[in-house]
Structure formats: C-alpha cells, structure tokens
Amino acid sequence: MTADPMGTITRELLLRHLGTWLPAALRQARRATFVQAYQGSDDGAADAALRAVETRGDLLAGRQLSIVTLTTATEATTATTGPAALPPSVSVHLLAGGPAMVPVAVTAAAAARSPLFCYADLGGESAATPALWRSVSVGRPAEVLIVGAADPSRELRAELTRAGFPLVTVVELVPAGESGPDGAATALRLAFATGSGKRIEAFKDALWALDVPAGTLLRTADADDVPMVVAPTAGPALASLSGALLAHLAARGRRTVAELRSFAVTETAYRAGDVNGALVDLLADGEVRRDPVDGRLGGDVTVVATVPPAGSPARSSA
C-alpha cells in the first residue's frame, strides 16, 4: 500500500492511464485484459478502476474485457468483485496473493496475444521477479505500470528490458519539502514499460496531468537530473531537459528530432512534447545546429547536432 498523499496520487495516475489504455486496446482487438495487483491494501484504487470501466460501456459493445484484481490484503470486500452495472462482456475476478500471482492471473485470463495492461503496486518491495514481468509481456501489445518498487531505478529498468519491453521509463515523485539529501527515503518510484511509443507518451502525459500538492517534485530516478516542480498549468522548466539533450548529443552524435523525443520520454522525467521547446532554446543560444536549417522542427526529417567550440574541428556527420 502506498501512503497518503502518494496513495491518492497513484490512484489518480492509474485511472488516467486506464482511461487512455481501454479505448486504445478495444479499438485494435475484440478482447483485452486488465490485471491490477496490490501488495497490501489497495486503498480504494481497485474499485475506483472498476467504476472507471463501468462508465465506458460505450466501448464494450461487441468486445470482451477481463479484469483480475490481486491483493494480499485480508480486508478485501465483496465490492471488489465488480459493480453490478458492468456489462456481461466484462468478467471480473478477485484473487488472493498480490503481485506474485500475476503470472497465474495472466494464464488464467488467457491474456496472451491480446492487449494486456498490468498495474502493480509493490508497496515498497522488490520488483526483481523476472518471471512476473515476462508473463505480462505475452500481451499483444503489453504494458505495465509499477508503483512503489524498492529496487534502484537502474536495476528496475534493466529488469523490465530483459523481460521483453523495449521502451522503459523510471521516474520518482518526491513530496513537497523532501527534495534534499533525505528525499530518497520518501520518494515514490514509478516505472512504465511498453513496446509502443504512443503508449509511453500517453503515460508521461498522464503523469504530468496529475493533481499534486504544491511543491511536489518529479525527477529522473537514475540520472543527475535537476528536480523540477510538477506544475502542469505553468508548464515545465526546460533548462534541465536542454542540458540532458546536449549531453546526449555530445555522447551519441547527430540525432533526429524523433530520436531525441524517444530519449526524453524514456531517459528523463520530461514528455516527448517538451523536446521542441528545449531545442528552440538551444538553437537560439547557438548550442546546436539543425539540418535542414528551415522548415518544421520534427520527426525523422530534422537532424540536430551540437555546435563545436570555436577553433575545434567539426565532428563528422557520418
């Protein structure tokens, strides 16, 4: 279980992401599976997810959705078996065992080769369970959202990559007033893994849309990123992203804007949509150059490179 106020925040994140996953999944397939697993009490999140599905009956005509709720809590109520208003095409199951039982749930739901979304609240325990994440990757497509993992972010990223997810991002939410050296003790680690660029962008958009207390920080968990205040209405401060893009270009050479967007959404706390703003600033400051020099700044057409210091030999474009 995640403690308040973080429990409220992660519940909102689950509902926001579920709200974009469900229509995307049911547009591309006639059946889909949603597995939600909680180490301890779900703090109301499980039923909130079911109510969110209940409101989207328009999507379920001619479609089948399986929902499996896994929890280690002994106080699980009969309400968790699902609201009566859910259409017959939605099957809802409550199982004991929490995240450790995800492989069993995926198999029982016959979730392979159809859209699968797994939400796992680890409640501060380790995510180093390769069989669990491999079981989720059988979905076509598959995605997993993990909250409250105790593992160092580099290890968590590597674990999900080995499980078969090509796109992984790991970030931390830090409560207001906890951004100093002691912040790591209370920061909530979030990880999202998928094979779809659109879906990882949807996750980042949901993350930035959260209604969080003033002063809450969002930071990249495994980099020397300058923490930034999450303030969606004011927009992000792009200095940290500009620095990250410059370092990436210096290390990797020329990159298309599309490649820089992918880097930002996976390796930083920023959204893909923030990249163009950072590049505009870098171009204005003469830190980078673009080819072609005119036209729209985006996609695979525009290539960006650092500007060598005066007197330095230009880096090869090969």
N, C-alpha and C positions, 0 to 999 in steps of 0.2 A: 504494500500500500504506500502511495506517495502522500506525504504530509501536506496539510494546508500551509500556505496558499497554493503550493505546487500541484496538489491533487486537483484543484479546480482548474488550473491552467492546462494540465494534461488531459483532463476530461474534455475541455473545450477543443484542444488540438485533435483528439480522437474524433469528435463529432464533425469538425470542419473537414478533416481529411476523408472521413467516411462519406461525407456529403458530396465530395468530388469523385471518390472511387466508385460508388454504387452506379451512377449513371454511365460512367465510362465502361465499367465491367459489363453491364447489361446491354449496352449498345453493341458490343462485339461478340457476345455469346448468349446462349439461351439459359445457361445456368452459371452460378458463381457461388463462392464460399467465403464467409467471413468468420474468422476464428479470433476470439478475444480471450486472453489468458491473464490471470492475476495471481501474483504471489501474495496471498493475504486478501484482505477485504478490497473489493473494487470501488468502495466509496461512492457508490451510485452510478459509476460510469457504465456498467454493463446494461442496466435498464435504460439509461439515457440513450445508449446506442440503439437499443431495440425500439424505443419510441421514435428515434430519428428515422429508422427504416419504415416504421408504421406510417409516417407522414408522406412517404414516397410511393404510395400504392400505384400511382400512375406509371411508374417504371416497371412494375412487376407483372403486368398483363402479358401472358404468354411466356413468362420467364420463371425460373426456379432459383431460389436463394436459400442456402443452408447457413445457419448461424449456430456456432458452437461456442458456449461460454465455459471456460475452465477456471476454477478457483480453488485455493487451498483453505478459504475461509469456512468456518463451521456455521456461520450465521447466515449463509445464503438463503434467500427466501424463495417461496414459490413464484413470486413475481418475475424472477429471473428466467423462468421458462418461457416468457413472452407475453405481450399484451394480447388480449382476445381479439383485438381489431386487426391483427396481422392477417393478410390473406392466406388461403390454403397453400399457395405456391411457396410460402416461406416456412421452412422447417427449423425449429428452434430446439436446441439440446443443452442441458446443463450437466457438466461432468465434474467430478472431484479430481484434484491433482495439480491444478495450476499449470504454469508454462511447461513443466516437464512432460505433460501429457499431450503437447501439441502434435508430435508425430502420430500418436494413436488417433487423435481427432481428425487429422488430415486424411488418414487412411480410411477411417470410418465414414467420413463425409464424401469419399470418392472424389476428392478435390483435384486430382491430377489432371493436367491438360485442359483446365478451365480457369478463369480468373479467380485468384485467391489473394485475400488480404488478411494478414495476421497482425494483431495488436498485442504486444506482450509488455505488461507492467511487471518488472522483475523485483520491485521493492527493495532495491539495494543489493541484490545478489548477483552472482557472476553470470555472464552470458556465454561463457566458454563451453557450449554444448553443441558441437558440430552437427550431430545427428538432428537436433531440433531445427536448425536453420536450413539444413539440406532438405528436410521434409517439406518445408514451406516452399522451397524453390521449384517444386514439381508443378506449381501453378503455371498456367499459360494465359496471361502473364501472372507473375507473382510479385508481391511486395510485402515488406514487414516494417512495422514501426515499433521500436523498442524504447521504453522509458525506464529510468531508474537502474540502469546497469552499473555494477560496481567496477567493471573492468576498465583499465586505462583505455583511452579512446583509440590509440593506435592498434591495440590488440583487438578491440571490438570491430574496428574497420577491417582488419585482416581476417578475422573470423567470418564475417559476412561475405567478404570477397571470395574466400576459399569455399564457401557454401554454394557459390554459383551466382552471386549477384554482382553484375558488372558496375553498377552505379551505387555508391555508398556515401552518405554524409553523416558526420557525427558532430554535434554541437552541444553547448551547455547553456542552460538558463540559470542565472545567478540572482538570488533575491536581492532586493534593494539593501544597500549597506553591507553586502558580503562580497565585494569585488576585490578586496585586498588579498594579502597572503593567505588568510584563513578561508577565503571564498571556496576553495576546492572541497572543503568538508561539507558544504551545504548546497553546492551546485547540483542541478539535476541534469544528468546526461541523457541526451536524446539521440537515437540513431535511426536512419531510414535507409532501406535498401530496396532496389528495384532494377529492372532492366530497361526501363523507359525514361527517356529524357523528359517527356511531358509530365510523367508522374512525379519525378523528383522535383521538378519545378512547381508542381501543384503542392507538394509538401512544404517547400520553402515559402510559398505564398500563404499557406495556412498558418505557418509558424509566425510569419510577420504580421498576420492579421489578428493575433491573439490579444485579448483584453487583459493586459498585465498591469500590476501595480507600478506606479511611478518609480523610476529608478532601477527597475529590473534590467539586467544586462544579458545580452546574447553574445556568446563568444565562440570562436572556433576552439575546440577542446584540445587539439594536439598541435597547435602552432603558436608562434609568438605574435598572435593577433592582438591588437589593441581592443579591449572590450568596448562595446558600444551600447548606448541606451536604446532599448527597443521602444520606438515611438513612431508607429506606423503613420499617424496623422501628420507628423512633421517630416517623414521621410528619413532615409538612412544618411548618416555622415559617411562620406565616401573616401576619406583620407586613408583609412586602413585598407580598403579594397584597392585603392590606387597603388599603395605600397606592395600589396600582395601580387598584383598583376605585374608590376615592374620586376619584382624578384623572380616571378615565374618566367617572364620573357628573358631575363638575363640568364637564367639557368637552362632554358629549353630552346631559346632562339625564336625565330619567327613563328607566329601563331595566327590562325584565322580568328575572327571575332566569335565564330561558333565554338571554337576550341577554348577560347577564353571564357565564354559563358559556361561551358561544361566544367572548367576548372573552378570557377567561382561557386557554382551551385554544389559541387561535391567537396571542395577543399577549404572553403571559407564559410562563414556564417551568412553570407550575402545571398541574394537571389540572382538568377541569371539576368533578370531585367535591370539590375543595378550596374551591369558592366558598361553599357554605353555611356552612362553619365560619368563614370570614372575615366573612361577613355577620352571623352571630350575634355575633361580637365587635364589629363596627361598630354594630349595633343596641344592644348592651349599653352601649356607650360614648356613645350618643346622637349618633353621627356621621351616621347615615342613618335614614330612616323607611321604613315599608313600607305598602302598600295592597293588600289588606285587612290590618288590624293583627293578625288572628288566623288560625289555620289553618296548613296546611303551607306551608313556605317553598320554593317551587319552581315550575318550569315557566313557562308564559305567563300564569298567573293572578296571581302576586305581582309588583307593580311596586315598585321601590326608587328612592329619590331622596335626595340629600344634605339635611341639615338646615341651613337658613340660619343664620348667626350671629345672636345676639340683637339685635334692633333693625333687622335687614335685611329688606327686603320679600321675601315668599315668591316663589319663581320660579314662573312659570305652568306648569300641568300640561298645557297643550295641546301 
